[in-house]
Amino acid sequence: MSTNHKPRPEEVEHLLRNAELRNELEPYFDESIRRVNVEELPTPVENEFLASMLAWERAPILPISQWFDPELKLPHPETLSNDEIHDLLWSTIHKLYERRIVLDFTDHLSDCELYCLIYRDILPCSEKKIESLTNYLHWDCADVGGDPTVWLRYYASEEDRQAWAEDFPDPLPVAESPPYPRQLPRRPL
């Protein structure tokens, strides 16, 4: 009785794709590729991982405003009324989402403050533009300037707050409900 395994056509395709991906990744080879244990991952899953690495390596770094055609340019906030800011803000939020950019932790910001954040910080920021239907860029709107106070005040769970208090000596801000609750388009982190 023969114990030779004859590969199915899809197995051969997966192996050929794997070799192709590894060959294309060769110029970028580092420890992250070496960490992929082919003994533990099915070849199709490994191929997805390698393809995502290749997409990352090849992605251009562009200001987010240039991810759009034509480039997404917003009027200066001081030239707009509150109603115009509100309407333009929601239009921009949906345009960002169409490019797989999700705004997280925005409920502490007024419409004007969020519009200014998009205008001043998000649109000019250079990021890797990865063309993938599964990749989302999550923009943490509570972490502007690296100050954890906003997150601790409005978004941290009680468990998160207690863990923070154990690690850091500064007093915690009082927990509050965010003043501007919104239902923004969401994708999981």
Helices and strands as residue ranges (DSSP letters): H 9-25, G 26-28, H 31-34, H 43-58, E 61-63, G 64-67, G 77-79, H 82-98, E 101-104, H 111-117, I 118-122, E 126-128, E 137-140, G 144-146, H 149-154, H 158-167
